[in-house]
Amino acid sequence: MDEHYVKKLESVIAKMLEPIKGVPFGVIIKGLCDCEVIPFDNTNKQDLALLKKLKKVALKAGQDINQNPIVRKRANEVGNDIENYVKRALDNVGYNADVPSGNSGNKKSTGYPDLIFFDEYGRANYLECKTYNENSYDTSFRSFYLSPSSDFKITQDAHHFVISYEIYVVGRKGDKNIYKAKAWKLLSIADLICDVKHEFNSDNNRLYSKELIIAEGSIKE
């Protein structure tokens, strides 16, 4: 391969890998799926009615967590359980929540967002469930992730909310911690600023191909 061409290609790849910073969340969603992220408007009566119910949801789910604590080994696993508490609370106020589906119609449990529900005005709302602790919520620790998909879970214009619980350890059960909730935060993320970090990846078929293996063997007990 021509050395000059290789140098130019290396330069292009290096520029591709430079992080893109400061991209508004609404712009990302519009670009990925041509859907609008509707900002929360605290002068809109329908939005205020929605907020009133979501406050009830946040409190009710938090009380449920404390009455039925989460048992996990690590704090970063607790977020996986929060969704069920929030879904029950949404159902309780009449917002029948469900797992979003892509354009294929298939419901997808992984990836952003966790839930979709429709308010009393027939409007779609997406909701992501998270946890935090008092020592990390105001740091630069990365806590929000969004990946493009061929069957993206966002298919309509909607509000986008995050509900997050401050969790803490109240005891032990075997080799696991028992977690309860101390506080909650409800976020409208239309104006969330995001960064993009590119990466290269491969799969097992290519990683463990015969062409790359230079030695292998068995291990006897």
Secondary structure, DSSP 8 states (H G I E B T S, - for coil): --HHHHHHHHHHHHHHTS-EEEEEHHHHHHHHHS--B----TT-HHHHHHHHHHHHHHHHHHHHHHHS-EEESSGGGTHHHHHHHHHHHHHHTT---B--B-TTS-B--SSS-SEEEE-TTS-EEEEEEEEE-TTTTTSS---------TT-S--S-BEEEEEEEEEEEEEEETTEEEEEEEEEEEEE-TT-EEEE-------HHHHT-TTT---------
